Amino acid sequence: MPKDFSVGDRVEFKKTHPCGGKNWKILRVGMDFKAKCETCERVIMLSRNKFEKSVKKKL
């Protein structure tokens, strides 16, 4: 069951980023997701499957 995400949404991941942040802003949605850490501004790309497994909740 795919979850509903859109560009600009803020999400919390299950695991913390090495910088200590858990909150991410979604920059791109599709087969791949691009997200930016709100603490250190690092941008990552994840496949849809990996992204949906990593998200704890929508903020």
mmCIF file of the N, C-alpha and C atoms, coordinates in Angstrom:
data_MODEL
# 
_entry.id   MODEL 
# 
loop_
_atom_site.group_PDB 
_atom_site.id 
_atom_site.type_symbol 
_atom_site.label_atom_id 
_atom_site.label_alt_id 
_atom_site.label_comp_id 
_atom_site.label_asym_id 
_atom_site.label_entity_id 
_atom_site.label_seq_id 
_atom_site.pdbx_PDB_ins_code 
_atom_site.Cartn_x 
_atom_site.Cartn_y 
_atom_site.Cartn_z 
_atom_site.occupancy 
_atom_site.B_iso_or_equiv 
_atom_site.pdbx_formal_charge 
_atom_site.auth_seq_id 
_atom_site.auth_comp_id 
_atom_site.auth_asym_id 
_atom_site.auth_atom_id 
_atom_site.pdbx_PDB_model_num 
ATOM 1   N N  . MET A 1 1  ? 0.840  -1.189 0.000  1.00 0.00 ? 1  MET A N  1 
ATOM 2   C CA . MET A 1 1  ? 0.000  0.000  0.000  1.00 0.00 ? 1  MET A CA 1 
ATOM 3   C C  . MET A 1 1  ? 0.882  1.249  0.000  1.00 0.00 ? 1  MET A C  1 
ATOM 4   N N  . PRO A 1 2  ? 0.963  1.997  -1.113 1.00 0.00 ? 2  PRO A N  1 
ATOM 5   C CA . PRO A 1 2  ? 1.815  3.186  -1.165 1.00 0.00 ? 2  PRO A CA 1 
ATOM 6   C C  . PRO A 1 2  ? 1.286  4.305  -0.282 1.00 0.00 ? 2  PRO A C  1 
ATOM 7   N N  . LYS A 1 3  ? 2.198  4.992  0.358  1.00 0.00 ? 3  LYS A N  1 
ATOM 8   C CA . LYS A 1 3  ? 1.831  6.116  1.207  1.00 0.00 ? 3  LYS A CA 1 
ATOM 9   C C  . LYS A 1 3  ? 1.790  7.372  0.351  1.00 0.00 ? 3  LYS A C  1 
ATOM 10  N N  . ASP A 1 4  ? 1.079  8.382  0.826  1.00 0.00 ? 4  ASP A N  1 
ATOM 11  C CA . ASP A 1 4  ? 0.901  9.611  0.063  1.00 0.00 ? 4  ASP A CA 1 
ATOM 12  C C  . ASP A 1 4  ? 1.894  10.672 0.541  1.00 0.00 ? 4  ASP A C  1 
ATOM 13  N N  . PHE A 1 5  ? 2.902  10.966 -0.296 1.00 0.00 ? 5  PHE A N  1 
ATOM 14  C CA . PHE A 1 5  ? 3.876  12.002 0.000  1.00 0.00 ? 5  PHE A CA 1 
ATOM 15  C C  . PHE A 1 5  ? 3.870  13.004 -1.142 1.00 0.00 ? 5  PHE A C  1 
ATOM 16  N N  . SER A 1 6  ? 4.179  14.257 -0.834 1.00 0.00 ? 6  SER A N  1 
ATOM 17  C CA . SER A 1 6  ? 4.300  15.271 -1.883 1.00 0.00 ? 6  SER A CA 1 
ATOM 18  C C  . SER A 1 6  ? 5.484  16.174 -1.578 1.00 0.00 ? 6  SER A C  1 
ATOM 19  N N  . VAL A 1 7  ? 5.906  16.915 -2.584 1.00 0.00 ? 7  VAL A N  1 
ATOM 20  C CA . VAL A 1 7  ? 7.050  17.815 -2.445 1.00 0.00 ? 7  VAL A CA 1 
ATOM 21  C C  . VAL A 1 7  ? 6.736  18.865 -1.381 1.00 0.00 ? 7  VAL A C  1 
ATOM 22  N N  . GLY A 1 8  ? 7.690  19.090 -0.493 1.00 0.00 ? 8  GLY A N  1 
ATOM 23  C CA . GLY A 1 8  ? 7.511  20.079 0.568  1.00 0.00 ? 8  GLY A CA 1 
ATOM 24  C C  . GLY A 1 8  ? 7.098  19.481 1.900  1.00 0.00 ? 8  GLY A C  1 
ATOM 25  N N  . ASP A 1 9  ? 6.669  18.216 1.899  1.00 0.00 ? 9  ASP A N  1 
ATOM 26  C CA . ASP A 1 9  ? 6.297  17.561 3.155  1.00 0.00 ? 9  ASP A CA 1 
ATOM 27  C C  . ASP A 1 9  ? 7.527  17.375 4.031  1.00 0.00 ? 9  ASP A C  1 
ATOM 28  N N  . ARG A 1 10 ? 7.309  17.394 5.337  1.00 0.00 ? 10 ARG A N  1 
ATOM 29  C CA . ARG A 1 10 ? 8.381  17.121 6.288  1.00 0.00 ? 10 ARG A CA 1 
ATOM 30  C C  . ARG A 1 10 ? 8.101  15.754 6.905  1.00 0.00 ? 10 ARG A C  1 
ATOM 31  N N  . VAL A 1 11 ? 9.147  14.929 7.015  1.00 0.00 ? 11 VAL A N  1 
ATOM 32  C CA . VAL A 1 11 ? 9.003  13.586 7.573  1.00 0.00 ? 11 VAL A CA 1 
ATOM 33  C C  . VAL A 1 11 ? 10.080 13.337 8.622  1.00 0.00 ? 11 VAL A C  1 
ATOM 34  N N  . GLU A 1 12 ? 9.799  12.384 9.501  1.00 0.00 ? 12 GLU A N  1 
ATOM 35  C CA . GLU A 1 12 ? 10.775 11.946 10.492 1.00 0.00 ? 12 GLU A CA 1 
ATOM 36  C C  . GLU A 1 12 ? 11.176 10.517 10.156 1.00 0.00 ? 12 GLU A C  1 
ATOM 37  N N  . PHE A 1 13 ? 12.489 10.265 10.070 1.00 0.00 ? 13 PHE A N  1 
ATOM 38  C CA . PHE A 1 13 ? 12.998 8.930  9.801  1.00 0.00 ? 13 PHE A CA 1 
ATOM 39  C C  . PHE A 1 13 ? 13.134 8.141  11.096 1.00 0.00 ? 13 PHE A C  1 
ATOM 40  N N  . LYS A 1 14 ? 13.153 6.823  10.977 1.00 0.00 ? 14 LYS A N  1 
ATOM 41  C CA . LYS A 1 14 ? 13.315 5.953  12.137 1.00 0.00 ? 14 LYS A CA 1 
ATOM 42  C C  . LYS A 1 14 ? 14.699 6.098  12.749 1.00 0.00 ? 14 LYS A C  1 
ATOM 43  N N  . LYS A 1 15 ? 15.723 6.150  11.892 1.00 0.00 ? 15 LYS A N  1 
ATOM 44  C CA . LYS A 1 15 ? 17.102 6.273  12.364 1.00 0.00 ? 15 LYS A CA 1 
ATOM 45  C C  . LYS A 1 15 ? 17.574 7.715  12.234 1.00 0.00 ? 15 LYS A C  1 
ATOM 46  N N  . THR A 1 16 ? 18.488 8.106  13.114 1.00 0.00 ? 16 THR A N  1 
ATOM 47  C CA . THR A 1 16 ? 19.026 9.458  13.031 1.00 0.00 ? 16 THR A CA 1 
ATOM 48  C C  . THR A 1 16 ? 20.132 9.525  11.984 1.00 0.00 ? 16 THR A C  1 
ATOM 49  N N  . HIS A 1 17 ? 20.284 10.679 11.410 1.00 0.00 ? 17 HIS A N  1 
ATOM 50  C CA . HIS A 1 17 ? 21.364 10.963 10.470 1.00 0.00 ? 17 HIS A CA 1 
ATOM 51  C C  . HIS A 1 17 ? 22.650 11.144 11.297 1.00 0.00 ? 17 HIS A C  1 
ATOM 52  N N  . PRO A 1 18 ? 23.825 10.890 10.739 1.00 0.00 ? 18 PRO A N  1 
ATOM 53  C CA . PRO A 1 18 ? 25.065 11.068 11.506 1.00 0.00 ? 18 PRO A CA 1 
ATOM 54  C C  . PRO A 1 18 ? 25.212 12.454 12.152 1.00 0.00 ? 18 PRO A C  1 
ATOM 55  N N  . CYS A 1 19 ? 24.562 13.481 11.596 1.00 0.00 ? 19 CYS A N  1 
ATOM 56  C CA . CYS A 1 19 ? 24.635 14.820 12.184 1.00 0.00 ? 19 CYS A CA 1 
ATOM 57  C C  . CYS A 1 19 ? 23.753 14.938 13.421 1.00 0.00 ? 19 CYS A C  1 
ATOM 58  N N  . GLY A 1 20 ? 22.864 13.962 13.639 1.00 0.00 ? 20 GLY A N  1 
ATOM 59  C CA . GLY A 1 20 ? 21.972 13.979 14.797 1.00 0.00 ? 20 GLY A CA 1 
ATOM 60  C C  . GLY A 1 20 ? 20.535 14.341 14.463 1.00 0.00 ? 20 GLY A C  1 
ATOM 61  N N  . GLY A 1 21 ? 20.269 14.718 13.216 1.00 0.00 ? 21 GLY A N  1 
ATOM 62  C CA . GLY A 1 21 ? 18.915 15.113 12.816 1.00 0.00 ? 21 GLY A CA 1 
ATOM 63  C C  . GLY A 1 21 ? 18.061 13.929 12.404 1.00 0.00 ? 21 GLY A C  1 
ATOM 64  N N  . LYS A 1 22 ? 16.756 14.060 12.628 1.00 0.00 ? 22 LYS A N  1 
ATOM 65  C CA . LYS A 1 22 ? 15.796 13.020 12.217 1.00 0.00 ? 22 LYS A CA 1 
ATOM 66  C C  . LYS A 1 22 ? 14.782 13.562 11.222 1.00 0.00 ? 22 LYS A C  1 
ATOM 67  N N  . ASN A 1 23 ? 14.688 14.885 11.108 1.00 0.00 ? 23 ASN A N  1 
ATOM 68  C CA . ASN A 1 23 ? 13.665 15.508 10.272 1.00 0.00 ? 23 ASN A CA 1 
ATOM 69  C C  . ASN A 1 23 ? 14.216 15.846 8.890  1.00 0.00 ? 23 ASN A C  1 
ATOM 70  N N  . TRP A 1 24 ? 13.424 15.511 7.869  1.00 0.00 ? 24 TRP A N  1 
ATOM 71  C CA . TRP A 1 24 ? 13.827 15.700 6.476  1.00 0.00 ? 24 TRP A CA 1 
ATOM 72  C C  . TRP A 1 24 ? 12.706 16.381 5.719  1.00 0.00 ? 24 TRP A C  1 
ATOM 73  N N  . LYS A 1 25 ? 13.071 17.176 4.707  1.00 0.00 ? 25 LYS A N  1 
ATOM 74  C CA . LYS A 1 25 ? 12.105 17.820 3.825  1.00 0.00 ? 25 LYS A CA 1 
ATOM 75  C C  . LYS A 1 25 ? 12.195 17.152 2.467  1.00 0.00 ? 25 LYS A C  1 
ATOM 76  N N  . ILE A 1 26 ? 11.053 16.778 1.900  1.00 0.00 ? 26 ILE A N  1 
ATOM 77  C CA . ILE A 1 26 ? 11.014 16.093 0.608  1.00 0.00 ? 26 ILE A CA 1 
ATOM 78  C C  . ILE A 1 26 ? 11.168 17.114 -0.514 1.00 0.00 ? 26 ILE A C  1 
ATOM 79  N N  . LEU A 1 27 ? 12.135 16.863 -1.406 1.00 0.00 ? 27 LEU A N  1 
ATOM 80  C CA . LEU A 1 27 ? 12.403 17.753 -2.537 1.00 0.00 ? 27 LEU A CA 1 
ATOM 81  C C  . LEU A 1 27 ? 11.903 17.183 -3.858 1.00 0.00 ? 27 LEU A C  1 
ATOM 82  N N  . ARG A 1 28 ? 11.816 15.852 -3.972 1.00 0.00 ? 28 ARG A N  1 
ATOM 83  C CA . ARG A 1 28 ? 11.393 15.210 -5.216 1.00 0.00 ? 28 ARG A CA 1 
ATOM 84  C C  . ARG A 1 28 ? 10.628 13.936 -4.890 1.00 0.00 ? 28 ARG A C  1 
ATOM 85  N N  . VAL A 1 29 ? 9.557  13.686 -5.639 1.00 0.00 ? 29 VAL A N  1 
ATOM 86  C CA . VAL A 1 29 ? 8.731  12.495 -5.444 1.00 0.00 ? 29 VAL A CA 1 
ATOM 87  C C  . VAL A 1 29 ? 8.604  11.783 -6.785 1.00 0.00 ? 29 VAL A C  1 
ATOM 88  N N  . GLY A 1 30 ? 8.643  10.468 -6.749 1.00 0.00 ? 30 GLY A N  1 
ATOM 89  C CA . GLY A 1 30 ? 8.516  9.659  -7.958 1.00 0.00 ? 30 GLY A CA 1 
ATOM 90  C C  . GLY A 1 30 ? 8.988  8.253  -7.642 1.00 0.00 ? 30 GLY A C  1 
ATOM 91  N N  . MET A 1 31 ? 9.662  7.621  -8.585 1.00 0.00 ? 31 MET A N  1 
ATOM 92  C CA . MET A 1 31 ? 10.249 6.308  -8.314 1.00 0.00 ? 31 MET A CA 1 
ATOM 93  C C  . MET A 1 31 ? 11.387 6.451  -7.313 1.00 0.00 ? 31 MET A C  1 
ATOM 94  N N  . ASP A 1 32 ? 12.051 7.604  -7.347 1.00 0.00 ? 32 ASP A N  1 
ATOM 95  C CA . ASP A 1 32 ? 13.087 7.937  -6.375 1.00 0.00 ? 32 ASP A CA 1 
ATOM 96  C C  . ASP A 1 32 ? 12.624 9.150  -5.589 1.00 0.00 ? 32 ASP A C  1 
ATOM 97  N N  . PHE A 1 33 ? 13.074 9.222  -4.345 1.00 0.00 ? 33 PHE A N  1 
ATOM 98  C CA . PHE A 1 33 ? 12.767 10.372 -3.505 1.00 0.00 ? 33 PHE A CA 1 
ATOM 99  C C  . PHE A 1 33 ? 14.055 11.128 -3.233 1.00 0.00 ? 33 PHE A C  1 
ATOM 100 N N  . LYS A 1 34 ? 13.975 12.452 -3.262 1.00 0.00 ? 34 LYS A N  1 
ATOM 101 C CA . LYS A 1 34 ? 15.110 13.286 -2.870 1.00 0.00 ? 34 LYS A CA 1 
ATOM 102 C C  . LYS A 1 34 ? 14.666 14.021 -1.612 1.00 0.00 ? 34 LYS A C  1 
ATOM 103 N N  . ALA A 1 35 ? 15.505 13.972 -0.579 1.00 0.00 ? 35 ALA A N  1 
ATOM 104 C CA . ALA A 1 35 ? 15.164 14.610 0.682  1.00 0.00 ? 35 ALA A CA 1 
ATOM 105 C C  . ALA A 1 35 ? 16.371 15.375 1.223  1.00 0.00 ? 35 ALA A C  1 
ATOM 106 N N  . LYS A 1 36 ? 16.078 16.447 1.977  1.00 0.00 ? 36 LYS A N  1 
ATOM 107 C CA . LYS A 1 36 ? 17.135 17.280 2.546  1.00 0.00 ? 36 LYS A CA 1 
ATOM 108 C C  . LYS A 1 36 ? 17.028 17.260 4.060  1.00 0.00 ? 36 LYS A C  1 
ATOM 109 N N  . CYS A 1 37 ? 18.146 16.978 4.727  1.00 0.00 ? 37 CYS A N  1 
ATOM 110 C CA . CYS A 1 37 ? 18.196 16.983 6.189  1.00 0.00 ? 37 CYS A CA 1 
ATOM 111 C C  . CYS A 1 37 ? 18.004 18.418 6.665  1.00 0.00 ? 37 CYS A C  1 
ATOM 112 N N  . GLU A 1 38 ? 17.128 18.616 7.646  1.00 0.00 ? 38 GLU A N  1 
ATOM 113 C CA . GLU A 1 38 ? 16.864 19.963 8.135  1.00 0.00 ? 38 GLU A CA 1 
ATOM 114 C C  . GLU A 1 38 ? 17.932 20.451 9.104  1.00 0.00 ? 38 GLU A C  1 
ATOM 115 N N  . THR A 1 39 ? 18.811 19.558 9.555  1.00 0.00 ? 39 THR A N  1 
ATOM 116 C CA . THR A 1 39 ? 19.862 19.953 10.487 1.00 0.00 ? 39 THR A CA 1 
ATOM 117 C C  . THR A 1 39 ? 21.124 20.388 9.751  1.00 0.00 ? 39 THR A C  1 
ATOM 118 N N  . CYS A 1 40 ? 21.619 19.540 8.846  1.00 0.00 ? 40 CYS A N  1 
ATOM 119 C CA . CYS A 1 40 ? 22.902 19.815 8.184  1.00 0.00 ? 40 CYS A CA 1 
ATOM 120 C C  . CYS A 1 40 ? 22.767 20.162 6.701  1.00 0.00 ? 40 CYS A C  1 
ATOM 121 N N  . GLU A 1 41 ? 21.533 20.163 6.167  1.00 0.00 ? 41 GLU A N  1 
ATOM 122 C CA . GLU A 1 41 ? 21.270 20.517 4.766  1.00 0.00 ? 41 GLU A CA 1 
ATOM 123 C C  . GLU A 1 41 ? 21.785 19.489 3.752  1.00 0.00 ? 41 GLU A C  1 
ATOM 124 N N  . ARG A 1 42 ? 22.155 18.285 4.168  1.00 0.00 ? 42 ARG A N  1 
ATOM 125 C CA . ARG A 1 42 ? 22.616 17.229 3.258  1.00 0.00 ? 42 ARG A CA 1 
ATOM 126 C C  . ARG A 1 42 ? 21.428 16.735 2.437  1.00 0.00 ? 42 ARG A C  1 
ATOM 127 N N  . VAL A 1 43 ? 21.652 16.512 1.139  1.00 0.00 ? 43 VAL A N  1 
ATOM 128 C CA . VAL A 1 43 ? 20.603 16.023 0.242  1.00 0.00 ? 43 VAL A CA 1 
ATOM 129 C C  . VAL A 1 43 ? 20.911 14.572 -0.108 1.00 0.00 ? 43 VAL A C  1 
ATOM 130 N N  . ILE A 1 44 ? 19.893 13.710 0.014  1.00 0.00 ? 44 ILE A N  1 
ATOM 131 C CA . ILE A 1 44 ? 20.052 12.291 -0.321 1.00 0.00 ? 44 ILE A CA 1 
ATOM 132 C C  . ILE A 1 44 ? 18.970 11.884 -1.309 1.00 0.00 ? 44 ILE A C  1 
ATOM 133 N N  . MET A 1 45 ? 19.239 10.797 -2.033 1.00 0.00 ? 45 MET A N  1 
ATOM 134 C CA . MET A 1 45 ? 18.235 10.197 -2.904 1.00 0.00 ? 45 MET A CA 1 
ATOM 135 C C  . MET A 1 45 ? 18.048 8.747  -2.500 1.00 0.00 ? 45 MET A C  1 
ATOM 136 N N  . LEU A 1 46 ? 16.799 8.347  -2.354 1.00 0.00 ? 46 LEU A N  1 
ATOM 137 C CA . LEU A 1 46 ? 16.456 6.973  -1.980 1.00 0.00 ? 46 LEU A CA 1 
ATOM 138 C C  . LEU A 1 46 ? 15.395 6.449  -2.935 1.00 0.00 ? 46 LEU A C  1 
ATOM 139 N N  . SER A 1 47 ? 15.395 5.147  -3.144 1.00 0.00 ? 47 SER A N  1 
ATOM 140 C CA . SER A 1 47 ? 14.322 4.544  -3.934 1.00 0.00 ? 47 SER A CA 1 
ATOM 141 C C  . SER A 1 47 ? 13.025 4.641  -3.129 1.00 0.00 ? 47 SER A C  1 
ATOM 142 N N  . ARG A 1 48 ? 11.904 4.561  -3.814 1.00 0.00 ? 48 ARG A N  1 
ATOM 143 C CA . ARG A 1 48 ? 10.603 4.669  -3.136 1.00 0.00 ? 48 ARG A CA 1 
ATOM 144 C C  . ARG A 1 48 ? 10.465 3.627  -2.034 1.00 0.00 ? 48 ARG A C  1 
ATOM 145 N N  . ASN A 1 49 ? 10.870 2.391  -2.337 1.00 0.00 ? 49 ASN A N  1 
ATOM 146 C CA . ASN A 1 49 ? 10.766 1.305  -1.374 1.00 0.00 ? 49 ASN A CA 1 
ATOM 147 C C  . ASN A 1 49 ? 11.551 1.605  -0.096 1.00 0.00 ? 49 ASN A C  1 
ATOM 148 N N  . LYS A 1 50 ? 12.801 1.988  -0.255 1.00 0.00 ? 50 LYS A N  1 
ATOM 149 C CA . LYS A 1 50 ? 13.682 2.288  0.879  1.00 0.00 ? 50 LYS A CA 1 
ATOM 150 C C  . LYS A 1 50 ? 13.162 3.496  1.661  1.00 0.00 ? 50 LYS A C  1 
ATOM 151 N N  . PHE A 1 51 ? 12.681 4.510  0.951  1.00 0.00 ? 51 PHE A N  1 
ATOM 152 C CA . PHE A 1 51 ? 12.176 5.714  1.600  1.00 0.00 ? 51 PHE A CA 1 
ATOM 153 C C  . PHE A 1 51 ? 10.964 5.407  2.474  1.00 0.00 ? 51 PHE A C  1 
ATOM 154 N N  . GLU A 1 52 ? 10.000 4.663  1.921  1.00 0.00 ? 52 GLU A N  1 
ATOM 155 C CA . GLU A 1 52 ? 8.781  4.353  2.670  1.00 0.00 ? 52 GLU A CA 1 
ATOM 156 C C  . GLU A 1 52 ? 9.074  3.496  3.907  1.00 0.00 ? 52 GLU A C  1 
ATOM 157 N N  . LYS A 1 53 ? 10.086 2.638  3.826  1.00 0.00 ? 53 LYS A N  1 
ATOM 158 C CA . LYS A 1 53 ? 10.474 1.820  4.982  1.00 0.00 ? 53 LYS A CA 1 
ATOM 159 C C  . LYS A 1 53 ? 11.165 2.667  6.052  1.00 0.00 ? 53 LYS A C  1 
ATOM 160 N N  . SER A 1 54 ? 11.863 3.718  5.621  1.00 0.00 ? 54 SER A N  1 
ATOM 161 C CA . SER A 1 54 ? 12.649 4.547  6.541  1.00 0.00 ? 54 SER A CA 1 
ATOM 162 C C  . SER A 1 54 ? 11.805 5.570  7.301  1.00 0.00 ? 54 SER A C  1 
ATOM 163 N N  . VAL A 1 55 ? 10.663 5.951  6.750  1.00 0.00 ? 55 VAL A N  1 
ATOM 164 C CA . VAL A 1 55 ? 9.849  7.011  7.361  1.00 0.00 ? 55 VAL A CA 1 
ATOM 165 C C  . VAL A 1 55 ? 9.098  6.479  8.572  1.00 0.00 ? 55 VAL A C  1 
ATOM 166 N N  . LYS A 1 56 ? 9.224  7.228  9.681  1.00 0.00 ? 56 LYS A N  1 
ATOM 167 C CA . LYS A 1 56 ? 8.494  6.883  10.902 1.00 0.00 ? 56 LYS A CA 1 
ATOM 168 C C  . LYS A 1 56 ? 7.123  7.568  10.904 1.00 0.00 ? 56 LYS A C  1 
ATOM 169 N N  . LYS A 1 57 ? 7.121  8.892  10.609 1.00 0.00 ? 57 LYS A N  1 
ATOM 170 C CA . LYS A 1 57 ? 5.850  9.622  10.552 1.00 0.00 ? 57 LYS A CA 1 
ATOM 171 C C  . LYS A 1 57 ? 6.011  10.892 9.741  1.00 0.00 ? 57 LYS A C  1 
ATOM 172 N N  . LYS A 1 58 ? 4.879  11.409 9.320  1.00 0.00 ? 58 LYS A N  1 
ATOM 173 C CA . LYS A 1 58 ? 4.810  12.666 8.582  1.00 0.00 ? 58 LYS A CA 1 
ATOM 174 C C  . LYS A 1 58 ? 4.606  13.782 9.605  1.00 0.00 ? 58 LYS A C  1 
ATOM 175 N N  . LEU A 1 59 ? 5.349  14.872 9.476  1.00 0.00 ? 59 LEU A N  1 
ATOM 176 C CA . LEU A 1 59 ? 5.238  15.974 10.447 1.00 0.00 ? 59 LEU A CA 1 
ATOM 177 C C  . LEU A 1 59 ? 4.293  17.054 9.968  1.00 0.00 ? 59 LEU A C  1 
# 
